[in-house]
């Protein structure tokens, strides 16, 4: 409950700061820059170091990659058929294809399944959503913001992405114990992610844009909250015969609201910022209604 209250307060703070006029128009760029260069790398270093590997990691980590891949295909096909701009298609791929498996996902797992399954959520987030965003997500953002991009340019963009660099360093440091002071510092820096990211989203939110963004907004949220998790349930359970609590939690994570950090990257690359802020601003509270339905549906898995 405290995490949900924090989410609402930070999102509302962003809206309030915009309306007061006390902060400059470039405020979101500054907040996003801090998130990308400080908050996300700190979280990567902290959580990757804490992970324990076992057999459940394959399905759980694959979830986000499959969800993102299917979303890219769907949004590219429908986007072109509907005549959507490249910025809108790129925004849908990033924000509609990646879920908030951390800040929203972890508290929801604890609430519906218990603390003992938080490890599944961390794997889904770090080896799934976060790694997808740091690699394929950056490629999509680069291509749909800049048009034709060479493989060299795309690889350079990925390897120069600070969270990806932190991810590599985190894997290299797994055998080494972290001192308590370092863990505390990384935790404090990582804790800035949600307040700053949500304040940035709230600062940019324009509900007056709903009418012109209604069709892509509806398409993106329909895929993220309903179609995407349904496809994965069909694949993992119906075709591959998966079952058990870990599988339920994995699919529950697939049904999370759009990823805040993916929205930050999309806005940073100027991929239809009005649509991005609407996807997050509406998608998160809407997911509080759809997630109980998914929990009930997945009970039989």
HUQUI-V551794 format. One record per residue. RES is the residue in one small letter. SS is DSSP state (helix for helix, strand for strand, loop for the rest). PHI is phi in radians with two decimals (NA if undefined). PSI is psi in whole degrees, 0 to 359 (none if undefined). Layout:
RES	SS	PHI	PSI
RES	SS	PHI	PSI
This chain:
x	loop	NA	320
x	helix	-1.11	324
x	helix	-1.15	321
x	helix	-1.17	319
x	helix	-1.10	318
x	helix	-1.06	319
x	helix	-1.01	311
x	helix	-1.13	317
x	helix	-1.11	314
x	helix	-1.17	320
x	helix	-1.12	315
x	helix	-1.14	326
x	helix	-1.09	320
x	helix	-1.09	317
x	helix	-1.11	316
x	helix	-1.10	315
x	helix	-1.08	324
x	helix	-1.14	316
x	helix	-1.22	332
x	helix	-1.25	335
x	loop	1.29	10
x	loop	-1.46	345
x	loop	-1.93	145
x	loop	-1.21	161
x	loop	-1.09	335
x	loop	-1.46	6
x	helix	-0.95	313
x	helix	-1.02	323
x	helix	-1.10	319
x	helix	-1.18	317
x	helix	-1.11	316
x	helix	-1.10	322
x	helix	-1.10	320
x	helix	-1.14	318
x	helix	-1.06	314
x	helix	-1.23	321
x	helix	-1.63	339
x	helix	-2.13	302
x	helix	-1.09	308
x	helix	-1.14	314
x	helix	-1.02	322
x	helix	-1.09	317
x	helix	-1.14	321
x	helix	-1.07	312
x	helix	-1.07	321
x	helix	-1.27	308
x	helix	-1.36	324
x	helix	-1.09	324
x	helix	-1.16	335
x	helix	-1.57	349
x	loop	-1.24	145
x	loop	-2.06	130
x	loop	-1.61	136
x	loop	-2.68	185
x	loop	-1.14	336
x	loop	-1.26	348
x	helix	-1.16	332
x	helix	-1.14	303
x	helix	-1.09	316
x	helix	-1.13	315
x	helix	-1.22	324
x	helix	-1.16	336
x	helix	-0.92	307
x	helix	-1.16	324
x	helix	-1.15	316
x	helix	-1.20	319
x	helix	-1.08	317
x	helix	-1.19	316
x	helix	-1.09	314
x	helix	-1.12	321
x	helix	-1.11	318
x	helix	-1.05	315
x	helix	-1.10	314
x	helix	-1.12	311
x	helix	-1.20	327
x	helix	-1.17	316
x	helix	-1.18	307
x	helix	-1.18	322
x	helix	-1.06	316
x	helix	-1.19	319
x	helix	-1.13	326
x	helix	-1.56	357
x	loop	1.28	28
x	loop	-1.26	151
x	loop	-1.20	159
x	helix	-1.09	325
x	helix	-1.11	321
x	helix	-1.20	318
x	helix	-1.10	316
x	helix	-1.09	320
x	helix	-1.11	317
x	helix	-1.11	320
x	helix	-1.07	316
x	helix	-1.28	307
x	helix	-1.48	329
x	helix	-1.47	341
x	helix	-1.74	351
x	loop	-2.18	137
x	strand	-1.80	159
x	loop	-1.43	75
x	loop	-1.43	357
x	loop	-1.85	281
x	helix	-1.14	319
x	helix	-1.50	318
x	helix	-1.10	312
x	helix	-1.12	314
x	helix	-1.08	325
x	helix	-1.21	322
x	helix	-1.10	315
x	helix	-1.08	321
x	helix	-1.25	320
x	helix	-1.69	334
x	loop	-2.16	342
x	loop	1.82	159
x	helix	-1.09	332
x	helix	-1.12	346
x	helix	-1.84	10
x	helix	-1.14	332
x	helix	-1.06	323
x	helix	-1.09	318
x	helix	-1.14	322
x	helix	-1.15	319
x	helix	-1.09	315
x	helix	-1.05	326
x	helix	-1.39	308
x	helix	-1.34	314
x	helix	-1.54	347
x	helix	-1.84	268
x	helix	-0.97	311
x	helix	-1.14	317
x	helix	-1.21	322
x	helix	-1.09	313
x	helix	-1.07	320
x	helix	-1.28	345
x	helix	-2.09	278
x	helix	-1.10	325
x	helix	-1.08	318
x	helix	-1.17	324
x	helix	-1.09	312
x	helix	-1.06	314
x	helix	-1.05	319
x	helix	-1.20	314
x	helix	-1.13	314
x	helix	-1.42	351
x	helix	-1.75	331
x	helix	-1.96	354
x	loop	1.44	228
x	loop	-1.23	124
x	loop	-2.31	135
x	loop	-1.27	156
x	helix	-0.98	322
x	helix	-1.07	316
x	helix	-1.13	320
x	helix	-1.14	314
x	helix	-1.09	320
x	helix	-1.09	319
x	helix	-1.10	318
x	helix	-1.14	311
x	helix	-1.25	339
x	loop	-1.64	0
x	loop	-1.28	115
x	helix	-0.91	316
x	helix	-1.09	327
x	helix	-1.19	319
x	helix	-1.06	319
x	helix	-1.13	325
x	helix	-1.09	314
x	helix	-1.08	313
x	helix	-1.06	321
x	helix	-1.09	318
x	helix	-1.10	320
x	helix	-1.16	332
x	helix	-1.61	358
x	loop	-0.93	318
x	loop	-1.20	344
x	loop	-1.67	134
x	loop	-1.24	141
x	loop	-1.59	133
x	loop	-1.19	156
x	helix	-1.02	321
x	helix	-1.12	324
x	helix	-1.20	319
x	helix	-1.06	318
x	helix	-1.10	316
x	helix	-1.10	314
x	helix	-1.11	320
x	helix	-1.10	316
x	helix	-1.13	318
x	helix	-1.19	319
x	helix	-1.14	329
x	loop	-1.13	344
x	helix	-1.35	347
x	helix	-1.00	302
x	helix	-1.14	312
x	helix	-1.01	315
x	helix	-1.23	317
x	helix	-1.14	317
x	helix	-1.23	324
x	helix	-1.10	321
x	helix	-1.12	315
x	helix	-1.11	314
x	helix	-1.08	322
x	helix	-1.06	326
x	helix	-1.66	351
x	loop	-1.14	131
x	loop	-2.30	99
x	helix	-1.14	341
x	helix	-1.16	346
x	helix	-1.50	358
x	helix	-1.02	316
x	helix	-1.04	313
x	helix	-1.33	341
x	helix	-1.86	11
x	helix	-1.05	315
x	helix	-1.15	307
x	helix	-1.13	328
x	helix	-1.09	312
x	helix	-1.09	319
x	helix	-1.11	314
x	helix	-1.11	315
x	helix	-1.25	325
x	helix	-1.09	317
x	helix	-1.18	312
x	helix	-1.15	320
x	helix	-1.67	340
x	helix	-2.25	297
x	helix	-1.14	312
x	helix	-1.00	304
x	helix	-1.10	329
x	helix	-1.16	319
x	helix	-1.10	318
x	helix	-1.20	325
x	helix	-1.10	317
x	helix	-1.06	317
x	helix	-1.25	307
x	helix	-1.26	322
x	helix	-1.72	306
x	helix	-1.18	320
x	helix	-1.71	315
x	loop	-1.63	353
x	loop	1.28	25
x	loop	-1.20	152
x	loop	-2.80	172
x	loop	1.78	170
x	helix	-1.11	319
x	helix	-1.06	322
x	helix	-1.18	319
x	helix	-1.03	315
x	helix	-1.16	321
x	helix	-1.04	314
x	helix	-1.26	329
x	helix	-1.10	319
x	helix	-1.12	326
x	helix	-1.11	336
x	loop	-1.62	8
x	loop	-1.19	163
x	loop	-1.13	168
x	strand	-0.98	148
x	loop	-1.32	124
x	helix	-1.07	316
x	helix	-1.14	324
x	helix	-1.08	324
x	helix	-1.12	321
x	helix	-1.08	316
x	helix	-1.14	319
x	helix	-1.10	315
x	helix	-1.14	321
x	helix	-1.08	332
x	loop	-1.74	11
x	loop	1.02	43
x	loop	-1.67	88
x	loop	0.75	66
x	helix	-0.91	321
x	helix	-1.03	318
x	helix	-1.16	318
x	helix	-1.03	312
x	helix	-1.15	326
x	helix	-1.21	319
x	helix	-1.02	316
x	helix	-1.35	314
x	helix	-1.10	328
x	helix	-1.68	324
x	helix	-1.12	320
x	helix	-1.14	306
x	helix	-1.12	327
x	helix	-1.14	326
x	helix	-1.16	337
x	helix	-1.16	342
x	helix	-1.64	326
x	helix	-1.47	330
x	helix	-1.09	319
x	helix	-1.04	327
x	helix	-1.16	316
x	helix	-1.14	321
x	helix	-1.03	317
x	helix	-1.17	318
x	helix	-1.15	327
x	helix	-1.48	353
x	loop	-1.04	332
x	loop	-1.51	358
x	loop	-1.34	none
